[in-house]
Amino acid sequence: MNHGQKVRYEYEMIGVNSRLDTIQAAILGEKLPHLDDYATARNKAADYYDKAFAGIKQIKTPFRAANSTHVFHQYTLTLNGVDRDKLKETLAAQGIPAMIYYPKPLHAHPAYKDLNRKDSEFPVAVDLSKRVLSLPMHTELDEEQLEHITKSILDFVNKL
């Protein structure tokens, strides 16, 4: 089991991801000196996304504190008045792998059923699980790819 799941995004038990073996550790050791460059590349992509979506009321970009930096393992939008699933399908048809990493709030998974928690106790988590969409984010995103991704999203939103 990976993170307590057999089926993707359905957690049957509380689990961990501990697949780091000796070979993976050695590779990561070689990559470590490049960590700052990787973070810079991800921030550059996030800057591009931020600028492209600035002022678009249907799209809320990730909060970025002025006194901090972010590595952007994920770049997750919060959509307002946008059919997230249809947008995801539209992007997929254009070769853009947008993801919904948390389609269900934590308390709603079988691993936590014994806690007997209700959606009404977690209104923010329930709401966001229906409205968030993560965009491609990695160190090799180039401007052409970023333009394709952002233009595709803006074209979809502008048709609403």
Rosetta constraint file for C-alpha pairs under 8 A:
AtomPair CA 1 CA 5 HARMONIC 5.55 0.50
AtomPair CA 1 CA 6 HARMONIC 5.74 0.50
AtomPair CA 1 CA 15 HARMONIC 7.71 0.50
AtomPair CA 2 CA 6 HARMONIC 7.02 0.50
AtomPair CA 2 CA 15 HARMONIC 6.94 0.50
AtomPair CA 2 CA 16 HARMONIC 6.67 0.50
AtomPair CA 2 CA 17 HARMONIC 5.80 0.50
AtomPair CA 3 CA 11 HARMONIC 7.42 0.50
AtomPair CA 3 CA 14 HARMONIC 6.93 0.50
AtomPair CA 3 CA 15 HARMONIC 4.25 0.50
AtomPair CA 3 CA 16 HARMONIC 4.36 0.50
AtomPair CA 3 CA 17 HARMONIC 5.20 0.50
AtomPair CA 4 CA 11 HARMONIC 5.36 0.50
AtomPair CA 4 CA 12 HARMONIC 5.89 0.50
AtomPair CA 4 CA 13 HARMONIC 4.77 0.50
AtomPair CA 4 CA 14 HARMONIC 5.19 0.50
AtomPair CA 4 CA 15 HARMONIC 3.98 0.50
AtomPair CA 4 CA 16 HARMONIC 6.64 0.50
AtomPair CA 5 CA 9 HARMONIC 6.90 0.50
AtomPair CA 5 CA 10 HARMONIC 5.74 0.50
AtomPair CA 5 CA 11 HARMONIC 4.52 0.50
AtomPair CA 5 CA 12 HARMONIC 5.75 0.50
AtomPair CA 5 CA 13 HARMONIC 6.99 0.50
AtomPair CA 5 CA 15 HARMONIC 7.67 0.50
AtomPair CA 6 CA 10 HARMONIC 7.28 0.50
AtomPair CA 6 CA 11 HARMONIC 7.49 0.50
AtomPair CA 6 CA 12 HARMONIC 7.62 0.50
AtomPair CA 7 CA 11 HARMONIC 7.65 0.50
AtomPair CA 9 CA 101 HARMONIC 7.42 0.50
AtomPair CA 9 CA 102 HARMONIC 7.00 0.50
AtomPair CA 9 CA 103 HARMONIC 7.25 0.50
AtomPair CA 9 CA 104 HARMONIC 7.72 0.50
AtomPair CA 10 CA 109 HARMONIC 6.33 0.50
AtomPair CA 10 CA 110 HARMONIC 7.54 0.50
AtomPair CA 11 CA 109 HARMONIC 5.60 0.50
AtomPair CA 11 CA 110 HARMONIC 6.15 0.50
AtomPair CA 11 CA 111 HARMONIC 5.83 0.50
AtomPair CA 12 CA 109 HARMONIC 6.79 0.50
AtomPair CA 12 CA 110 HARMONIC 4.92 0.50
AtomPair CA 12 CA 111 HARMONIC 4.61 0.50
AtomPair CA 13 CA 110 HARMONIC 7.00 0.50
AtomPair CA 13 CA 111 HARMONIC 4.23 0.50
AtomPair CA 13 CA 112 HARMONIC 7.77 0.50
AtomPair CA 14 CA 111 HARMONIC 5.91 0.50
AtomPair CA 20 CA 24 HARMONIC 5.90 0.50
AtomPair CA 20 CA 25 HARMONIC 6.47 0.50
AtomPair CA 21 CA 25 HARMONIC 6.14 0.50
AtomPair CA 22 CA 26 HARMONIC 6.18 0.50
AtomPair CA 23 CA 27 HARMONIC 6.32 0.50
AtomPair CA 24 CA 28 HARMONIC 6.14 0.50
AtomPair CA 25 CA 29 HARMONIC 6.06 0.50
AtomPair CA 26 CA 30 HARMONIC 6.50 0.50
AtomPair CA 27 CA 31 HARMONIC 6.39 0.50
AtomPair CA 28 CA 32 HARMONIC 6.02 0.50
AtomPair CA 29 CA 33 HARMONIC 7.93 0.50
AtomPair CA 31 CA 35 HARMONIC 6.74 0.50
AtomPair CA 34 CA 38 HARMONIC 6.29 0.50
AtomPair CA 35 CA 39 HARMONIC 6.24 0.50
AtomPair CA 36 CA 40 HARMONIC 6.12 0.50
AtomPair CA 37 CA 41 HARMONIC 6.18 0.50
AtomPair CA 38 CA 42 HARMONIC 6.30 0.50
AtomPair CA 38 CA 139 HARMONIC 5.56 0.50
AtomPair CA 39 CA 43 HARMONIC 6.14 0.50
AtomPair CA 39 CA 70 HARMONIC 7.89 0.50
AtomPair CA 39 CA 71 HARMONIC 5.19 0.50
AtomPair CA 39 CA 72 HARMONIC 7.68 0.50
AtomPair CA 39 CA 139 HARMONIC 7.63 0.50
AtomPair CA 40 CA 44 HARMONIC 6.12 0.50
AtomPair CA 40 CA 71 HARMONIC 7.90 0.50
AtomPair CA 41 CA 45 HARMONIC 6.41 0.50
AtomPair CA 41 CA 138 HARMONIC 7.81 0.50
AtomPair CA 41 CA 139 HARMONIC 5.17 0.50
AtomPair CA 41 CA 140 HARMONIC 7.38 0.50
AtomPair CA 41 CA 141 HARMONIC 7.98 0.50
AtomPair CA 42 CA 46 HARMONIC 6.20 0.50
AtomPair CA 42 CA 71 HARMONIC 6.49 0.50
AtomPair CA 42 CA 72 HARMONIC 6.11 0.50
AtomPair CA 42 CA 73 HARMONIC 8.00 0.50
AtomPair CA 42 CA 137 HARMONIC 6.75 0.50
AtomPair CA 42 CA 138 HARMONIC 6.05 0.50
AtomPair CA 42 CA 139 HARMONIC 5.41 0.50
AtomPair CA 43 CA 47 HARMONIC 5.98 0.50
AtomPair CA 43 CA 70 HARMONIC 7.23 0.50
AtomPair CA 43 CA 71 HARMONIC 6.63 0.50
AtomPair CA 43 CA 72 HARMONIC 6.84 0.50
AtomPair CA 44 CA 48 HARMONIC 6.33 0.50
AtomPair CA 45 CA 49 HARMONIC 6.35 0.50
AtomPair CA 45 CA 137 HARMONIC 7.29 0.50
AtomPair CA 45 CA 141 HARMONIC 6.79 0.50
AtomPair CA 45 CA 142 HARMONIC 7.92 0.50
AtomPair CA 45 CA 146 HARMONIC 7.25 0.50
AtomPair CA 46 CA 50 HARMONIC 6.00 0.50
AtomPair CA 46 CA 72 HARMONIC 7.36 0.50
AtomPair CA 46 CA 75 HARMONIC 7.01 0.50
AtomPair CA 47 CA 51 HARMONIC 6.13 0.50
AtomPair CA 48 CA 52 HARMONIC 6.13 0.50
AtomPair CA 48 CA 146 HARMONIC 7.22 0.50
AtomPair CA 49 CA 53 HARMONIC 6.16 0.50
AtomPair CA 49 CA 146 HARMONIC 7.51 0.50
AtomPair CA 49 CA 150 HARMONIC 6.91 0.50
AtomPair CA 50 CA 54 HARMONIC 5.90 0.50
AtomPair CA 50 CA 61 HARMONIC 6.38 0.50
AtomPair CA 52 CA 150 HARMONIC 6.52 0.50
AtomPair CA 53 CA 59 HARMONIC 6.66 0.50
AtomPair CA 53 CA 60 HARMONIC 7.86 0.50
AtomPair CA 53 CA 61 HARMONIC 7.32 0.50
AtomPair CA 53 CA 150 HARMONIC 7.77 0.50
AtomPair CA 53 CA 154 HARMONIC 7.90 0.50
AtomPair CA 56 CA 60 HARMONIC 7.74 0.50
AtomPair CA 57 CA 80 HARMONIC 7.35 0.50
AtomPair CA 58 CA 79 HARMONIC 5.61 0.50
AtomPair CA 58 CA 80 HARMONIC 4.48 0.50
AtomPair CA 58 CA 81 HARMONIC 6.15 0.50
AtomPair CA 58 CA 82 HARMONIC 6.71 0.50
AtomPair CA 58 CA 157 HARMONIC 7.36 0.50
AtomPair CA 59 CA 77 HARMONIC 6.45 0.50
AtomPair CA 59 CA 78 HARMONIC 5.97 0.50
AtomPair CA 59 CA 79 HARMONIC 4.94 0.50
AtomPair CA 59 CA 80 HARMONIC 6.19 0.50
AtomPair CA 60 CA 77 HARMONIC 5.68 0.50
AtomPair CA 60 CA 78 HARMONIC 5.00 0.50
AtomPair CA 60 CA 79 HARMONIC 6.35 0.50
AtomPair CA 60 CA 80 HARMONIC 7.75 0.50
AtomPair CA 61 CA 76 HARMONIC 6.96 0.50
AtomPair CA 61 CA 77 HARMONIC 5.06 0.50
AtomPair CA 61 CA 78 HARMONIC 6.62 0.50
AtomPair CA 62 CA 75 HARMONIC 6.96 0.50
AtomPair CA 62 CA 76 HARMONIC 6.36 0.50
AtomPair CA 62 CA 77 HARMONIC 6.47 0.50
AtomPair CA 62 CA 78 HARMONIC 7.99 0.50
AtomPair CA 64 CA 68 HARMONIC 7.47 0.50
AtomPair CA 64 CA 69 HARMONIC 7.49 0.50
AtomPair CA 64 CA 70 HARMONIC 7.36 0.50
AtomPair CA 65 CA 69 HARMONIC 7.34 0.50
AtomPair CA 72 CA 137 HARMONIC 7.27 0.50
AtomPair CA 73 CA 137 HARMONIC 6.90 0.50
AtomPair CA 73 CA 138 HARMONIC 7.64 0.50
AtomPair CA 74 CA 134 HARMONIC 6.38 0.50
AtomPair CA 74 CA 135 HARMONIC 7.28 0.50
AtomPair CA 74 CA 136 HARMONIC 7.66 0.50
AtomPair CA 74 CA 137 HARMONIC 5.99 0.50
AtomPair CA 75 CA 134 HARMONIC 5.40 0.50
AtomPair CA 75 CA 135 HARMONIC 5.64 0.50
AtomPair CA 75 CA 136 HARMONIC 7.30 0.50
AtomPair CA 75 CA 137 HARMONIC 6.31 0.50
AtomPair CA 76 CA 132 HARMONIC 6.37 0.50
AtomPair CA 76 CA 133 HARMONIC 5.45 0.50
AtomPair CA 76 CA 134 HARMONIC 4.01 0.50
AtomPair CA 76 CA 135 HARMONIC 6.23 0.50
AtomPair CA 77 CA 132 HARMONIC 5.52 0.50
AtomPair CA 77 CA 133 HARMONIC 5.30 0.50
AtomPair CA 77 CA 134 HARMONIC 6.06 0.50
AtomPair CA 77 CA 135 HARMONIC 7.57 0.50
AtomPair CA 78 CA 128 HARMONIC 7.21 0.50
AtomPair CA 78 CA 131 HARMONIC 5.59 0.50
AtomPair CA 78 CA 132 HARMONIC 4.54 0.50
AtomPair CA 78 CA 133 HARMONIC 6.61 0.50
AtomPair CA 79 CA 84 HARMONIC 7.06 0.50
AtomPair CA 79 CA 131 HARMONIC 5.25 0.50
AtomPair CA 79 CA 132 HARMONIC 6.14 0.50
AtomPair CA 79 CA 133 HARMONIC 7.54 0.50
AtomPair CA 80 CA 131 HARMONIC 7.18 0.50
AtomPair CA 82 CA 87 HARMONIC 7.65 0.50
AtomPair CA 82 CA 157 HARMONIC 7.11 0.50
AtomPair CA 82 CA 160 HARMONIC 7.79 0.50
AtomPair CA 83 CA 87 HARMONIC 6.18 0.50
AtomPair CA 84 CA 88 HARMONIC 6.09 0.50
AtomPair CA 84 CA 130 HARMONIC 7.80 0.50
AtomPair CA 84 CA 131 HARMONIC 6.36 0.50
AtomPair CA 84 CA 132 HARMONIC 7.53 0.50
AtomPair CA 84 CA 133 HARMONIC 7.08 0.50
AtomPair CA 85 CA 89 HARMONIC 6.19 0.50
AtomPair CA 86 CA 90 HARMONIC 6.07 0.50
AtomPair CA 87 CA 91 HARMONIC 6.11 0.50
AtomPair CA 87 CA 153 HARMONIC 7.44 0.50
AtomPair CA 87 CA 156 HARMONIC 6.95 0.50
AtomPair CA 88 CA 92 HARMONIC 6.11 0.50
AtomPair CA 88 CA 97 HARMONIC 7.98 0.50
AtomPair CA 88 CA 98 HARMONIC 6.03 0.50
AtomPair CA 88 CA 99 HARMONIC 7.41 0.50
AtomPair CA 88 CA 133 HARMONIC 7.81 0.50
AtomPair CA 89 CA 93 HARMONIC 6.24 0.50
AtomPair CA 90 CA 94 HARMONIC 6.63 0.50
AtomPair CA 91 CA 95 HARMONIC 6.44 0.50
AtomPair CA 91 CA 96 HARMONIC 4.98 0.50
AtomPair CA 91 CA 97 HARMONIC 6.90 0.50
AtomPair CA 91 CA 98 HARMONIC 6.87 0.50
AtomPair CA 91 CA 149 HARMONIC 7.83 0.50
AtomPair CA 91 CA 152 HARMONIC 6.91 0.50
AtomPair CA 91 CA 153 HARMONIC 7.48 0.50
AtomPair CA 92 CA 96 HARMONIC 4.96 0.50
AtomPair CA 92 CA 97 HARMONIC 5.64 0.50
AtomPair CA 92 CA 98 HARMONIC 7.11 0.50
AtomPair CA 96 CA 136 HARMONIC 7.40 0.50
AtomPair CA 96 CA 149 HARMONIC 6.68 0.50
AtomPair CA 97 CA 135 HARMONIC 7.21 0.50
AtomPair CA 97 CA 136 HARMONIC 6.34 0.50
AtomPair CA 98 CA 133 HARMONIC 6.64 0.50
AtomPair CA 98 CA 134 HARMONIC 5.55 0.50
AtomPair CA 98 CA 135 HARMONIC 4.75 0.50
AtomPair CA 98 CA 136 HARMONIC 6.02 0.50
AtomPair CA 99 CA 133 HARMONIC 5.85 0.50
AtomPair CA 99 CA 134 HARMONIC 5.05 0.50
AtomPair CA 99 CA 135 HARMONIC 6.61 0.50
AtomPair CA 100 CA 132 HARMONIC 6.78 0.50
AtomPair CA 100 CA 133 HARMONIC 5.25 0.50
AtomPair CA 100 CA 134 HARMONIC 6.17 0.50
AtomPair CA 101 CA 133 HARMONIC 7.81 0.50
AtomPair CA 101 CA 134 HARMONIC 7.38 0.50
AtomPair CA 102 CA 129 HARMONIC 6.01 0.50
AtomPair CA 103 CA 129 HARMONIC 5.05 0.50
AtomPair CA 103 CA 130 HARMONIC 6.64 0.50
AtomPair CA 104 CA 108 HARMONIC 6.49 0.50
AtomPair CA 104 CA 109 HARMONIC 7.36 0.50
AtomPair CA 104 CA 126 HARMONIC 7.27 0.50
AtomPair CA 104 CA 129 HARMONIC 5.53 0.50
AtomPair CA 104 CA 130 HARMONIC 7.89 0.50
AtomPair CA 105 CA 109 HARMONIC 7.35 0.50
AtomPair CA 105 CA 125 HARMONIC 5.66 0.50
AtomPair CA 105 CA 126 HARMONIC 5.81 0.50
AtomPair CA 105 CA 129 HARMONIC 6.09 0.50
AtomPair CA 106 CA 112 HARMONIC 7.60 0.50
AtomPair CA 107 CA 112 HARMONIC 5.68 0.50
AtomPair CA 107 CA 113 HARMONIC 7.25 0.50
AtomPair CA 107 CA 115 HARMONIC 7.97 0.50
AtomPair CA 107 CA 117 HARMONIC 6.37 0.50
AtomPair CA 107 CA 118 HARMONIC 7.80 0.50
AtomPair CA 107 CA 119 HARMONIC 7.98 0.50
AtomPair CA 108 CA 112 HARMONIC 6.89 0.50
AtomPair CA 108 CA 113 HARMONIC 6.98 0.50
AtomPair CA 108 CA 117 HARMONIC 7.79 0.50
AtomPair CA 108 CA 119 HARMONIC 7.76 0.50
AtomPair CA 109 CA 113 HARMONIC 6.61 0.50
AtomPair CA 112 CA 116 HARMONIC 7.64 0.50
AtomPair CA 113 CA 117 HARMONIC 7.44 0.50
AtomPair CA 117 CA 121 HARMONIC 6.96 0.50
AtomPair CA 118 CA 122 HARMONIC 7.35 0.50
AtomPair CA 119 CA 123 HARMONIC 6.27 0.50
AtomPair CA 119 CA 126 HARMONIC 6.46 0.50
AtomPair CA 122 CA 126 HARMONIC 6.20 0.50
AtomPair CA 123 CA 127 HARMONIC 6.00 0.50
AtomPair CA 124 CA 128 HARMONIC 6.05 0.50
AtomPair CA 125 CA 129 HARMONIC 6.01 0.50
AtomPair CA 126 CA 130 HARMONIC 6.83 0.50
AtomPair CA 127 CA 131 HARMONIC 6.65 0.50
AtomPair CA 128 CA 132 HARMONIC 5.75 0.50
AtomPair CA 137 CA 141 HARMONIC 7.16 0.50
AtomPair CA 141 CA 145 HARMONIC 6.23 0.50
AtomPair CA 141 CA 146 HARMONIC 6.68 0.50
AtomPair CA 142 CA 146 HARMONIC 6.23 0.50
AtomPair CA 143 CA 147 HARMONIC 5.95 0.50
AtomPair CA 144 CA 148 HARMONIC 6.24 0.50
AtomPair CA 145 CA 149 HARMONIC 6.21 0.50
AtomPair CA 146 CA 150 HARMONIC 6.06 0.50
AtomPair CA 147 CA 151 HARMONIC 5.76 0.50
AtomPair CA 148 CA 152 HARMONIC 6.01 0.50
AtomPair CA 149 CA 153 HARMONIC 6.39 0.50
AtomPair CA 150 CA 154 HARMONIC 6.07 0.50
AtomPair CA 151 CA 155 HARMONIC 5.90 0.50
AtomPair CA 152 CA 156 HARMONIC 6.29 0.50
AtomPair CA 153 CA 157 HARMONIC 6.19 0.50
AtomPair CA 154 CA 158 HARMONIC 5.85 0.50
AtomPair CA 155 CA 159 HARMONIC 6.45 0.50
AtomPair CA 156 CA 160 HARMONIC 7.17 0.50
